[in-house]
Amino acid sequence: MTMTVTGERTWPSAAEWTGRIFSEGWRYPEGGTLGVIEPATGEPLAEVGRASPADVARAGARAARAGSAWAAATVSERVDVLSRADRALREHSEAVREWIVRESGGVPTKGDYEIAAGLGQLQHAIGLASLPPGEVLTPQAPGGTSLAWRVPLGVVGVIAPWNAPLLFAMRALAPALVLGNAALLKPDPLTPVSGGVLVARLFQEAGLPDGVLHVLPGGAETGRAVVADRHVAMVSFTGSTEAGREVARVAGEGLKRVSLELGGKNSIVVLADADVEAAAAAGAVSSFGYQGQACVAAGRHVVHADVVEAYTEALVRQAKALPIGDPRDDGVVIGPVISERQAARIERIVDESVVGGARVLTGGTREGLFYPPTVLDRVDRTMPVFTEEIFGPVAPVIPFHGEDQAVEIANDTAYGLTAAVHSRSLPRATAFAQRLRTGMIHINDVSAKDAANAPFGGMGLSGNASRIGGTSSLEQFTQWRWMTAPGSL
């Protein structure tokens, strides 16, 4: 099975990687193959290799060997590789965009966003390499030397999700590699090309030494093997809270460092003095962008009673104006959700809430994998649309009367990833935002934001308080070494 793209028809050459994994070159794995289906059409799109636990064990051992030489490379050598990967991604952006569109069901602008964000991760990682590697400490004895500096962890396991496969792979790989680590990347089985094959080809073109990066597509068994592998010192996982618990358990048995970026039940809070039209536009993007399939999507619209009617009308108007269809078609804004399993989950959450008394103002009925932008009101705090992470284009609207009540509603969740607050008064919005229990807060903006230079992560069930991005990546992908000497070095 191969893909025909409208742009670069020869990149990446399917003959090179079909049915294979990337582990010191492209080779056939013991685990067989994994088929990739295009969500918009249901047609076969590609076939990649499926890594078995034995394949993972072999990759881990090879990564450990290659990683020693990579860690010993100069900073400029590692930076040069990332710079060439940056150029390769720019050169192949048309083909990369089409893979993201066809494999993940996102519209072309979603592909453009991932490419731009991936480039941002590479560029920021290059900047990380120029930061001071350590500290000169005050020695305990006069005339002595005391130094502390950061060293690579060794082999890092990266488990990336399907909803932003290129971005989330680069978000961990770029800093991990430039700081001297080797890596095992397990892309999601729904997006193993845009989250795995393309990443391998970019770094291959960039001249990353053989064995430093291994790309190992597969399901839960493959992921478990990556986490448990004795050569893996640290695991960076992005995905569901349920799967994150299992990753933490397996990593904990090996006393490994683990970074968990998990789910969210995020609120957009609209205060009484907000610009209603602007807030509704931000709300629509936050709930409906990429079919709501993002951990940072807005799962609650918490709106002051004085403006809830106007806000809801504007949000419904926004939802009805969004064309649905094959993301390759001109003008389409809402593509398919990723799978039948995900579509059925969204349908259950909405249907059960409607049975409980919620009212559908627009949307609410799917056709195959196409679920329309949906707005609900008359939502109470016992309904699935209030309590569960939906991961679909659904906007539940909940009114409030006072700011204390709004804080209570927004914080009524075990998650704590992100939030947005809308008000014409910046001091008021900022004061309100400080009361929310989230790792990220955005004023008069969307809930779904990401930046390479920012510490991305959440509280509660949204993660284990780890952060990736900005200088936080130094803490995640290195460890301290302390050295003393009786005299000056």
C-alpha positions in Angstrom: 0.0 0.0 0.0 1.4 3.4 -1.0 0.4 7.0 -1.0 0.1 9.2 -4.0 0.7 12.8 -3.1 0.0 15.9 -5.2 3.2 17.6 -4.2 6.6 15.7 -3.9 5.8 12.3 -5.3 9.2 10.8 -4.4 9.6 11.8 -0.8 9.8 9.8 1.2 10.2 6.8 -1.2 7.7 4.2 -0.1 10.0 1.5 -1.5 12.5 2.4 1.2 10.3 2.1 4.3 7.1 0.2 3.6 6.8 -2.7 6.0 10.0 -1.6 7.9 11.1 0.1 11.1 14.0 2.5 11.4 16.7 1.0 13.5 20.2 1.5 12.2 18.7 1.9 8.7 15.4 0.6 7.4 14.8 -3.1 8.2 12.0 -5.6 8.4 11.0 -6.2 12.1 10.0 -9.4 13.9 6.6 -7.8 14.7 5.2 -7.9 11.2 3.4 -4.9 9.7 0.9 -2.3 10.6 -1.6 -0.9 8.1 -2.5 2.8 8.0 -6.1 3.9 7.1 -7.1 7.4 5.8 -9.8 8.6 8.2 -11.6 10.7 5.5 -12.0 7.9 3.0 -11.5 4.6 4.9 -9.0 3.6 2.3 -5.6 2.0 2.9 -2.9 4.7 3.0 0.4 3.0 3.9 2.0 0.0 5.6 4.8 0.3 8.1 6.7 -2.2 10.2 5.4 -3.1 13.6 8.1 -3.4 16.3 7.9 -6.4 18.6 9.4 -6.4 22.1 12.4 -8.2 20.7 12.9 -5.4 18.1 12.7 -2.9 20.9 15.3 -4.7 23.0 17.6 -4.8 20.0 17.1 -1.1 19.4 17.6 -0.2 23.0 21.0 -2.0 23.1 22.1 -0.3 19.8 20.9 3.1 21.0 23.0 2.7 24.2 26.1 2.0 22.2 25.6 4.7 19.6 24.5 7.2 22.3 27.9 7.1 24.0 29.6 8.5 20.9 26.8 11.0 20.3 27.1 12.3 23.9 30.8 12.7 23.3 30.2 14.7 20.1 30.8 18.5 20.3 27.9 20.8 20.8 28.4 22.3 17.4 28.2 18.8 15.8 24.9 18.1 17.4 23.6 21.6 16.6 24.6 21.1 12.9 22.5 17.9 12.7 19.4 19.7 14.1 20.1 22.6 11.7 20.1 20.2 8.8 16.9 18.6 10.0 15.4 22.1 10.1 16.4 22.6 6.5 15.1 19.2 5.5 11.7 19.8 7.0 11.4 23.1 5.2 12.4 21.5 1.9 9.9 18.7 2.3 7.1 20.7 3.9 4.6 20.1 1.1 4.9 16.3 1.3 4.9 16.5 5.1 1.7 18.6 5.1 -0.1 16.1 2.9 0.9 13.2 5.0 -0.5 15.0 8.1 -3.7 15.8 6.3 -4.4 12.4 5.0 -3.1 10.3 7.9 -4.6 12.4 10.8 -7.7 13.9 9.2 -6.6 17.5 9.9 -7.1 20.3 7.3 -4.0 21.8 5.6 -3.7 24.6 8.0 -3.4 22.1 10.8 -0.5 20.5 8.8 1.1 24.0 8.4 0.7 24.6 12.1 2.5 21.3 12.9 5.3 22.0 10.5 5.8 25.5 11.9 5.7 24.2 15.5 8.1 21.4 14.7 10.5 23.9 13.2 10.1 26.0 16.3 11.0 23.0 18.5 14.2 22.4 16.4 15.2 26.1 16.5 14.6 26.3 20.3 16.5 23.1 20.9 19.5 24.6 19.0 19.3 27.6 21.4 19.3 25.3 24.4 22.6 23.9 23.4 24.2 27.4 23.8 23.2 27.8 27.4 25.8 27.3 30.1 26.3 23.6 30.8 26.9 24.0 34.5 28.0 26.0 37.5 31.2 26.8 39.4 30.4 26.1 43.1 32.1 27.5 46.2 34.6 24.8 47.3 34.5 23.4 50.8 38.3 23.9 51.2 40.3 26.9 50.3 42.1 26.6 46.9 39.9 23.6 45.9 37.6 23.2 42.9 33.9 22.3 42.9 32.0 22.1 39.6 28.5 20.9 38.7 27.4 20.3 35.1 24.7 18.6 33.1 25.2 15.3 31.3 22.9 13.4 29.0 20.6 10.7 30.5 21.6 8.2 27.9 18.6 6.7 26.0 15.3 8.5 26.1 12.0 6.8 25.2 9.5 9.0 23.4 5.9 7.8 23.1 3.9 10.3 20.9 0.2 10.5 20.2 -1.8 10.7 17.0 -3.4 14.1 17.3 -0.2 16.2 16.6 2.2 13.4 15.6 5.1 15.4 14.1 4.9 18.2 16.7 4.9 15.9 19.7 7.7 13.8 18.4 9.9 16.9 17.7 8.9 18.4 21.1 10.8 15.7 22.9 13.3 14.5 20.3 14.8 17.9 19.5 15.9 18.8 23.0 16.8 15.2 23.9 19.1 14.8 20.9 20.8 18.2 21.0 21.6 17.6 24.7 23.4 14.4 23.8 20.8 11.6 24.3 19.9 8.7 22.0 16.2 8.0 21.5 13.6 5.3 20.9 10.5 6.9 19.3 7.2 5.0 19.3 4.7 6.8 17.2 1.0 6.1 17.6 -0.3 3.2 15.4 -2.8 5.5 13.8 -0.2 8.0 12.6 3.1 6.1 12.2 4.1 7.9 9.1 3.7 11.5 10.0 4.8 10.8 13.6 7.5 8.3 12.8 8.6 7.6 9.2 8.9 11.2 8.3 10.8 12.0 11.5 13.3 9.2 10.8 13.8 10.4 7.2 14.3 14.0 8.3 17.1 13.1 10.8 18.5 10.6 8.3 18.9 13.4 5.7 20.3 15.6 8.5 23.2 13.1 9.0 22.3 11.9 12.5 24.7 9.0 13.2 23.3 5.5 12.8 21.8 4.0 15.9 21.2 7.3 17.7 17.5 7.4 16.8 15.2 4.3 16.4 11.6 4.6 15.2 9.5 1.7 16.5 5.8 1.8 15.4 3.3 -0.4 17.3 0.6 -0.5 19.9 0.5 -0.9 23.7 2.8 -3.9 23.7 5.5 -2.0 21.8 5.1 1.0 24.1 5.4 -1.1 27.2 8.6 -2.6 25.9 10.0 0.8 25.3 9.2 2.0 28.8 10.5 -1.2 30.4 13.7 -1.5 28.3 16.7 -1.6 30.6 18.7 0.9 28.4 15.9 3.5 28.6 16.7 6.0 31.4 13.8 8.4 30.9 10.4 8.3 29.2 8.5 11.2 27.6 4.9 10.2 27.2 2.0 12.3 25.7 -1.4 10.6 25.7 -4.4 9.7 27.8 -4.4 9.7 31.6 -5.3 6.1 31.6 -2.3 5.1 29.5 -0.1 7.6 31.4 -0.8 5.7 34.6 0.5 2.5 33.1 3.6 4.2 31.8 4.3 5.6 35.2 3.8 2.2 36.8 6.2 0.4 34.4 8.7 3.3 34.6 8.5 3.3 38.4 9.6 -0.3 38.6 12.8 0.7 36.9 13.1 3.9 39.0 13.1 5.9 35.7 12.4 9.5 35.2 9.1 10.0 33.4 7.5 13.1 31.9 3.7 12.7 31.5 1.6 15.1 29.4 -1.9 13.8 29.7 -5.5 14.9 29.3 -7.5 17.9 30.2 -11.0 19.2 30.9 -10.3 22.8 30.1 -12.5 25.8 30.5 -13.0 29.1 28.7 -14.4 31.5 31.2 -16.3 34.5 29.9 -16.7 37.2 32.5 -19.6 39.7 32.4 -17.6 42.5 30.8 -16.0 40.3 28.0 -16.1 41.1 24.3 -18.7 38.4 23.6 -18.0 38.1 19.9 -14.3 37.8 20.4 -14.8 35.4 23.2 -17.1 33.2 21.1 -14.6 33.2 18.2 -11.9 32.0 20.6 -14.3 29.5 22.0 -15.1 28.1 18.6 -11.4 27.7 17.7 -10.7 26.1 21.1 -13.5 23.5 20.9 -13.8 22.8 17.2 -10.2 23.2 15.9 -8.9 19.9 14.6 -12.3 18.4 15.6 -11.6 19.1 19.2 -8.9 16.4 19.3 -6.4 18.1 21.5 -5.5 17.9 25.2 -5.7 21.7 25.3 -9.2 21.9 23.7 -12.0 23.7 25.5 -14.3 21.2 27.1 -16.3 23.7 29.1 -17.6 27.2 28.2 -18.2 28.8 31.6 -20.2 32.0 30.8 -21.6 34.8 33.0 -25.4 34.6 33.1 -25.7 38.3 31.9 -24.0 37.4 28.6 -24.6 33.7 28.2 -27.5 34.1 25.7 -25.5 36.4 23.4 -22.4 34.2 23.8 -24.3 31.0 23.0 -25.9 32.5 19.9 -22.5 33.7 18.6 -21.0 30.3 19.3 -23.8 28.5 17.5 -23.4 30.8 14.6 -19.7 30.1 14.5 -20.3 26.3 14.6 -22.8 26.4 11.8 -20.4 28.3 9.5 -17.7 25.6 9.6 -17.8 23.4 6.5 -17.3 19.6 7.1 -15.8 17.1 4.8 -12.6 15.6 3.3 -9.8 17.8 4.6 -8.2 17.9 1.1 -11.3 19.6 -0.3 -11.1 23.4 -0.7 -12.9 25.3 2.1 -13.3 22.4 4.5 -12.6 23.4 8.1 -13.8 20.3 10.0 -12.4 16.9 8.9 -13.1 13.4 10.3 -12.2 12.3 13.8 -9.4 9.9 13.9 -11.2 6.6 14.2 -14.6 4.8 14.7 -13.6 4.3 18.4 -13.2 8.0 18.9 -16.4 8.8 17.0 -18.4 6.4 19.1 -17.0 7.9 22.3 -18.0 11.4 21.3 -21.5 10.1 20.4 -21.9 8.3 23.7 -20.9 11.3 25.7 -23.3 13.7 23.9 -26.2 11.2 23.8 -26.0 10.3 27.5 -25.9 14.0 28.4 -29.0 14.7 26.2 -30.8 11.9 27.9 -29.8 13.6 31.2 -31.4 16.8 30.1 -28.8 18.7 28.0 -30.1 20.4 24.9 -28.4 20.3 21.5 -28.4 23.7 19.9 -26.5 22.6 16.8 -24.8 19.4 15.6 -25.0 16.3 17.7 -25.5 13.7 14.9 -22.5 12.1 13.1 -22.1 10.6 9.7 -19.4 8.0 9.9 -16.3 9.6 11.3 -17.6 13.1 10.6 -18.9 14.6 13.8 -20.2 18.2 13.3 -19.4 21.1 15.6 -21.8 20.7 18.5 -23.1 23.2 21.1 -25.0 22.1 24.2 -26.7 24.1 26.9 -28.8 23.1 30.0 -25.7 21.2 31.1 -25.3 20.2 34.7 -22.3 19.0 36.5 -23.3 15.3 36.6 -23.4 14.9 32.8 -20.6 13.2 30.8 -20.1 16.4 28.7 -19.1 18.1 32.0 -17.1 15.4 33.7 -15.3 13.6 30.9 -12.7 14.7 28.4 -14.6 14.6 25.1 -11.8 14.9 22.6 -14.3 15.9 20.0 -15.9 19.1 18.5 -18.4 19.6 21.4 -18.9 22.8 23.4 -20.9 22.5 26.6 -22.1 25.9 27.8 -22.5 26.4 31.6 -23.7 29.7 33.0 -22.6 31.3 36.3 -23.7 34.2 38.4 -20.6 35.2 40.4 -16.9 34.8 40.0 -16.6 32.5 43.0 -19.1 30.2 41.3 -17.1 30.4 38.0 -13.9 29.4 39.8 -15.7 26.5 41.4 -17.1 25.3 38.1 -13.8 25.6 36.3 -11.8 23.9 39.1 -14.4 21.1 39.4 -12.2 18.5 37.7 -9.3 16.3 38.5 -7.5 17.6 35.5 -5.6 20.9 35.5 -4.0 21.6 32.1 -5.0 24.9 30.6 -7.7 27.6 30.7 -8.7 30.9 29.0 -10.3 33.9 30.7 -12.1 36.7 28.8 -12.7 40.2 30.1 -12.2 43.7 28.9 -10.3 44.4 32.1 -6.8 42.8 32.0 -6.3 43.2 35.8 -9.6 41.6 36.5 -8.9 38.7 34.1 -5.5 38.2 35.6 -6.7 38.2 39.1 -9.4 35.6 38.2 -6.9 33.5 36.3 -4.7 33.2 39.4 -7.5 31.3 41.1 -7.6 28.5 38.5 -5.8 25.3 39.2 -4.1 24.8 35.8 -0.6 24.7 34.5 -1.3 27.2 31.7 -3.7 30.1 31.5 -4.4 32.4 28.5 -6.1 35.8 28.8 -8.5 36.9 26.0 -7.3 34.1 23.8 -7.9 30.4 23.0 -7.3 27.6 25.4 -5.2 25.7 22.8 -1.8 27.3 22.7 1.7 25.9 22.5 5.2 27.5 22.2 8.6 25.9 22.1 10.1 28.4 24.6 7.3 27.9 27.2 7.1 25.2 29.9 4.2 23.1 28.7 2.3 20.9 31.2 -0.5 20.6 33.7 -1.5 19.8 37.2 -3.5 16.9 38.7 -4.4 14.2 36.3 -3.1 16.3 33.4 0.4 15.2 34.2 3.0 14.5 36.8 4.0 18.2 37.2 6.7 17.7 34.6 7.3 20.3 31.9 8.7 20.2 28.4 9.6 23.4 26.6 11.8 26.4 27.4 14.6 25.8 29.9 12.4 23.0 31.5 13.8 20.7 28.8 17.2 20.9 30.4 15.8 19.4 33.6 13.9 16.7 31.7 16.7 15.4 29.4 19.9 15.9 31.5 21.1 15.1 35.0 23.6 16.8 37.2 27.2 15.6 37.8 29.3 17.1 40.6 33.1 17.0 40.7 35.6 18.3 43.3 39.4 18.5 43.3 41.8 19.6 46.0 43.4 22.2 43.8 42.7 24.4 40.8 42.0 22.5 37.5 
